[in-house]
Amino acid sequence: MNIPEKTIERLSEYRRTLLSCHEKGITHIFSHVLAAIHGITAVQVRRDLMLIGFSSDTKKGYDVKVLIDFISSILDSEEPVNVAVIGMGHLGQAVTKYFNGKGLKLRITAAFDIDPDKVGHEVDGVPCYHMDHFEEIVEEHDIHIVVLSSPSKAAPGLVIPIINAGIKGVLNFTSRPLNFPPGIVVENYDITTLFEKVSYLVKQNEESGA
């Protein structure tokens, strides 16, 4: 099934909302309620769900548990996917603490750094290894995805080790956009640029009196 990237992002967001609803004992939710939570239209919600083949009794709304399971069958791999974090500064530690324990099919199983104060220690039970052992640890833990939260100046030097280790996906939080050969999925997120974008939009709203 070929699903647009933006739809995949929204499906992930829907699932997090639905999981929260399920924890609160909410059994059904209407498309317009789900849409309002995410700041979009009910038409968009219905279009996204139709795209993945989901239908529901609109008189009662969507069955929350059924929809969670359906979205999970689309987004998740059959087996958990192991992830590593490269760079265990504040951001790397925050990512590690956030993801583990969320019940997702993504689990951070290893971390890497070159700082002797971090190597050999654990964050939320995740061991931190020296980058010198990157390829062997990736193979040993069957890691498929890495999160880059290293200093930006170090990011270009990580491309070759990542390729050599056979990594399939990279989530790059450094300010250096990185290019990888076909076969490796890359998402570049420059946090500074995102903050500046938000700041600009806030300024525009203030100037327009919004």
Buried (B, 14 or more C-beta within 10 A) or exposed (E): EEEEEEBBEBBEBBBEBBBEBBEEEBEBBBBBBBBEBBEBEBEBBBBBBEBBEBEBEEEEBBBBBBBBEBBBEBBBEEEEBBBBBBBBEEBBBEBBEEBBEEEBEBBBBBBBBBEEEBBEBEBEEBBBBBBEEBBEBBEEBEBBBBBBBBEBEBBEEBBEBBBEBEBEBBBBBBBBEBEBEEEBEBEBEBEEEEEEEEEEEEEEEEEEEE
